[in-house]
Amino acid sequence: MTIKEILLEDFDHEMANTRRTLERVPEENPNYKPHEKSFAMGKLAMHVATLPLFAKYIMTTPAMDLANNNLPHPDLTFRTRDILLTTFEQSLNEARHALAAVSEAALAEHWKFSFGEHIISNDTRSKTYRNMFFNHLIHHRAQLGVYLRLNNIPVPGLYGPSADEPFTP
């Protein structure tokens, strides 16, 4: 398998898990926060839904400077679950298309991610994709799982059983 084929396989699996989580975000109380420093649930859900766009940018741009870029900033305003899921589907489709189109040579190139002079990452495109997009997405999706639990909403079993989706032979 090529690196791209492995990344696509993982992408499809993680996007399915992400969809299962986003489908459970309630329309009621999108401003719920477990702590004053936390994102509101609706904003966090929209962040998770739009994070695949970051994967697209990693695959399609030569670098990214967060202090000086003209890329569109996604709207993180939660309106409805249907809009959340539509936004996610659009984001993941753009990301998957970009990943499917990238060459193995481009995946091996370095991709600089910075905020002005501060270097956040300057690793290969494939490593940056895994560390800065994939791990970032999984981290925030897990936070969303905590929000669901704290609101008595069943948490999906993403990598096996959960307390709400036990293993049944």
C-alpha positions, 0 to 999 in steps of 0.5 A: 500500500502507498502512503496515500492509500493508508491515509485514505483508509484511515480518513474514511474510518475516522470520518465515519466515526466523526459523523456518528459523533456529530449526529448526536449533537443536540439542537437544544442548548448549543451554548452549553459549556462544561467550563468557562474556558471551554468552547460552547458545544455548538461551536466545538461541533462546527469546529469538528465539522470544518476541520477536514478543510485544514486537511485540504489546505495541507494537501493543496497549499505550499505552506500556511502562515496563520498570521498572514493567509487569505484562506476563508475562515469557516463559520463556527456558528451552530444553527441546526444539526442538519446544517452541521452534518451538511457542513461536515459532508462538504468539508470531508468531500473537499478533504478526501478529494484533495488527499486522493489527488496528492502525489506520493512525492508531495506527501514527502515534501515539507509543509511549513505551518506557522504563525508569523515567525513562530514555527508550529510545524515544519515536517513532511506533508504526510506527518503534518497531516497526521499530527496537525489535522488527524490528531487535532480532529480526534482530540476535539471529537473526544472533547465532544464525546465528553460534552455528550456524556455530561448532557446524558446523550449516548456516546458512540463506541468509536473503537469498540464498545462504549457504556452506551453501546456495549459489545453484544455477541 
